[in-house]
Amino acid sequence: MRTPLDTLTELAREARDQAMQHLASARRDERQVADQLSSLEHYRQEYAERLHQNMRSGIDPATLHNTQRFLLSLDDALATARRALQQQRQKVSDSQREWQHEQQRLSAYDTLADRRAQEGLRLQARQEQRSSDDLINSRLQRGSAMPGGY
């Protein structure tokens, strides 16, 4: 027989599982954003090194200007990527708190269910003991009612 506590436990388990999926998705997204940032940083570093090499060997002013503008646009892209990574890390943190909350709620329901089950076992043991005591008492009473005391 399904109790309201069983229903609450099942709903809490589903909410916890959904929170875990959100957390996993947020972590995947975080890795993706971090990888993109790393690629941009690497690309910017390579491009800056090429510019320095070209400056040593000689570069015309128009190419220098265009390269500097491109590096500035890469710097803007890096700043945007860093903000995106920070936002994604916040999402991971929020998702982790959500999962922990749902896990705690599920644990509380599980604890209640365990306590209820233990109480049921105690009541059952008491009933069995009473039945056994009643049976023994009725046998003893029948035995004392018999002639000869047995």
C-alpha positions as a Markdown table, in Angstrom:
| # | Residue | x | y | z |
|---|---|---|---|---|
| 1 | Met | 0.0 | 0.0 | 0.0 |
| 2 | Arg | 1.4 | 3.4 | -1.0 |
| 3 | Thr | 1.5 | 6.1 | 1.6 |
| 4 | Pro | 1.7 | 9.8 | 1.2 |
| 5 | Leu | 5.3 | 9.6 | 2.5 |
| 6 | Asp | 6.1 | 7.2 | -0.3 |
| 7 | Thr | 4.7 | 9.7 | -2.8 |
| 8 | Leu | 6.7 | 12.5 | -1.2 |
| 9 | Thr | 9.9 | 10.4 | -1.3 |
| 10 | Glu | 9.4 | 9.5 | -4.9 |
| 11 | Leu | 8.8 | 13.2 | -5.8 |
| 12 | Ala | 11.9 | 14.2 | -3.8 |
| 13 | Arg | 13.9 | 11.5 | -5.6 |
| 14 | Glu | 12.7 | 12.8 | -9.0 |
| 15 | Ala | 13.6 | 16.4 | -8.0 |
| 16 | Arg | 17.0 | 15.3 | -6.8 |
| 17 | Asp | 17.7 | 13.4 | -10.1 |
| 18 | Gln | 16.6 | 16.4 | -12.1 |
| 19 | Ala | 18.8 | 18.6 | -10.1 |
| 20 | Met | 21.7 | 16.2 | -10.7 |
| 21 | Gln | 21.0 | 16.4 | -14.5 |
| 22 | His | 21.0 | 20.2 | -14.3 |
| 23 | Leu | 24.3 | 20.1 | -12.4 |
| 24 | Ala | 25.9 | 17.7 | -14.9 |
| 25 | Ser | 24.7 | 20.0 | -17.8 |
| 26 | Ala | 26.1 | 23.1 | -16.1 |
| 27 | Arg | 29.5 | 21.4 | -15.5 |
| 28 | Arg | 29.6 | 20.3 | -19.2 |
| 29 | Asp | 28.8 | 23.9 | -20.3 |
| 30 | Glu | 31.5 | 25.2 | -17.9 |
| 31 | Arg | 34.1 | 22.8 | -19.4 |
| 32 | Gln | 33.1 | 24.0 | -22.9 |
| 33 | Val | 33.3 | 27.7 | -22.0 |
| 34 | Ala | 36.7 | 27.1 | -20.3 |
| 35 | Asp | 38.0 | 25.2 | -23.4 |
| 36 | Gln | 36.8 | 28.1 | -25.6 |
| 37 | Leu | 38.5 | 30.6 | -23.3 |
| 38 | Ser | 41.7 | 28.6 | -23.4 |
| 39 | Ser | 41.7 | 28.4 | -27.2 |
| 40 | Leu | 41.2 | 32.1 | -27.4 |
| 41 | Glu | 44.0 | 32.8 | -25.0 |
| 42 | His | 46.3 | 30.4 | -26.9 |
| 43 | Tyr | 45.3 | 32.0 | -30.2 |
| 44 | Arg | 45.9 | 35.5 | -28.9 |
| 45 | Gln | 49.3 | 34.5 | -27.5 |
| 46 | Glu | 50.3 | 33.1 | -30.9 |
| 47 | Tyr | 49.1 | 36.1 | -32.8 |
| 48 | Ala | 51.0 | 38.5 | -30.4 |
| 49 | Glu | 54.2 | 36.5 | -30.9 |
| 50 | Arg | 53.8 | 36.6 | -34.7 |
| 51 | Leu | 53.3 | 40.4 | -34.4 |
| 52 | His | 56.5 | 40.7 | -32.4 |
| 53 | Gln | 58.4 | 38.6 | -34.9 |
| 54 | Asn | 57.1 | 40.7 | -37.8 |
| 55 | Met | 58.0 | 43.9 | -36.0 |
| 56 | Arg | 61.6 | 42.7 | -35.6 |
| 57 | Ser | 61.8 | 41.9 | -39.3 |
| 58 | Gly | 59.9 | 45.0 | -40.4 |
| 59 | Ile | 56.2 | 45.6 | -40.8 |
| 60 | Asp | 54.3 | 48.3 | -42.7 |
| 61 | Pro | 52.2 | 50.8 | -40.6 |
| 62 | Ala | 48.9 | 49.6 | -42.1 |
| 63 | Thr | 49.5 | 45.9 | -41.2 |
| 64 | Leu | 50.7 | 47.0 | -37.8 |
| 65 | His | 47.5 | 49.0 | -37.2 |
| 66 | Asn | 45.3 | 46.2 | -38.5 |
| 67 | Thr | 47.1 | 43.7 | -36.3 |
| 68 | Gln | 46.8 | 45.9 | -33.2 |
| 69 | Arg | 43.1 | 46.3 | -33.9 |
| 70 | Phe | 42.7 | 42.6 | -34.3 |
| 71 | Leu | 44.5 | 42.0 | -31.0 |
| 72 | Leu | 42.2 | 44.5 | -29.3 |
| 73 | Ser | 39.2 | 42.6 | -30.7 |
| 74 | Leu | 40.7 | 39.4 | -29.3 |
| 75 | Asp | 41.1 | 41.1 | -25.9 |
| 76 | Asp | 37.5 | 42.0 | -26.0 |
| 77 | Ala | 36.5 | 38.5 | -26.9 |
| 78 | Leu | 38.7 | 37.2 | -24.1 |
| 79 | Ala | 37.0 | 39.5 | -21.6 |
| 80 | Thr | 33.6 | 38.3 | -22.8 |
| 81 | Ala | 34.7 | 34.7 | -22.5 |
| 82 | Arg | 36.0 | 35.3 | -19.0 |
| 83 | Arg | 32.7 | 36.8 | -18.0 |
| 84 | Ala | 30.9 | 33.9 | -19.6 |
| 85 | Leu | 33.1 | 31.4 | -17.6 |
| 86 | Gln | 32.4 | 33.3 | -14.4 |
| 87 | Gln | 28.7 | 33.2 | -15.1 |
| 88 | Gln | 28.9 | 29.5 | -15.9 |
| 89 | Arg | 30.8 | 28.8 | -12.7 |
| 90 | Gln | 28.0 | 30.6 | -10.8 |
| 91 | Lys | 25.5 | 28.4 | -12.6 |
| 92 | Val | 27.5 | 25.3 | -11.5 |
| 93 | Ser | 27.5 | 26.6 | -7.9 |
| 94 | Asp | 23.8 | 27.3 | -8.0 |
| 95 | Ser | 23.1 | 23.9 | -9.5 |
| 96 | Gln | 25.2 | 22.2 | -6.8 |
| 97 | Arg | 23.3 | 24.0 | -4.0 |
| 98 | Glu | 20.0 | 23.0 | -5.6 |
| 99 | Trp | 21.2 | 19.3 | -5.8 |
| 100 | Gln | 22.4 | 19.4 | -2.2 |
| 101 | His | 19.0 | 20.8 | -1.1 |
| 102 | Glu | 17.1 | 18.2 | -2.9 |
| 103 | Gln | 19.4 | 15.4 | -1.6 |
| 104 | Gln | 18.8 | 16.7 | 2.0 |
| 105 | Arg | 15.1 | 16.7 | 1.4 |
| 106 | Leu | 15.2 | 13.2 | 0.1 |
| 107 | Ser | 17.3 | 12.1 | 3.0 |
| 108 | Ala | 14.8 | 13.6 | 5.5 |
| 109 | Tyr | 12.0 | 11.6 | 3.8 |
| 110 | Asp | 14.1 | 8.5 | 3.9 |
| 111 | Thr | 14.8 | 9.0 | 7.6 |
| 112 | Leu | 11.1 | 9.4 | 8.3 |
| 113 | Ala | 10.3 | 6.3 | 6.3 |
| 114 | Asp | 12.9 | 4.4 | 8.2 |
| 115 | Arg | 11.6 | 5.6 | 11.5 |
| 116 | Arg | 8.1 | 4.6 | 10.4 |
| 117 | Ala | 9.2 | 1.2 | 9.4 |
| 118 | Gln | 11.1 | 0.7 | 12.7 |
| 119 | Glu | 8.0 | 1.7 | 14.6 |
| 120 | Gly | 5.9 | -0.7 | 12.6 |
| 121 | Leu | 8.4 | -3.5 | 13.4 |
| 122 | Arg | 8.2 | -2.6 | 17.1 |
| 123 | Leu | 4.4 | -2.6 | 17.1 |
| 124 | Gln | 4.4 | -6.0 | 15.3 |
| 125 | Ala | 6.9 | -7.4 | 17.8 |
| 126 | Arg | 4.7 | -6.2 | 20.7 |
| 127 | Gln | 1.6 | -7.7 | 19.1 |
| 128 | Glu | 3.3 | -11.0 | 18.6 |
| 129 | Gln | 4.6 | -10.9 | 22.2 |
| 130 | Arg | 1.0 | -10.1 | 23.4 |
| 131 | Ser | -0.4 | -12.9 | 21.3 |
| 132 | Ser | 2.2 | -15.3 | 22.7 |
| 133 | Asp | 1.6 | -14.1 | 26.3 |
| 134 | Asp | -2.2 | -14.5 | 25.8 |
| 135 | Leu | -1.7 | -18.0 | 24.4 |
| 136 | Ile | 0.5 | -19.0 | 27.3 |
| 137 | Asn | -1.9 | -17.4 | 29.9 |
| 138 | Ser | -4.9 | -19.2 | 28.4 |
| 139 | Arg | -3.0 | -22.5 | 28.5 |
| 140 | Leu | -2.0 | -21.8 | 32.1 |
| 141 | Gln | -5.5 | -20.9 | 33.1 |
| 142 | Arg | -6.9 | -24.1 | 31.4 |
| 143 | Gly | -4.2 | -26.1 | 33.1 |
| 144 | Ser | -5.0 | -24.7 | 36.6 |
| 145 | Ala | -8.7 | -25.3 | 36.0 |
| 146 | Met | -8.1 | -29.0 | 35.5 |
| 147 | Pro | -8.2 | -31.4 | 38.4 |
| 148 | Gly | -4.8 | -32.1 | 39.6 |
| 149 | Gly | -3.5 | -28.6 | 38.7 |
| 150 | Tyr | -2.3 | -29.4 | 35.2 |
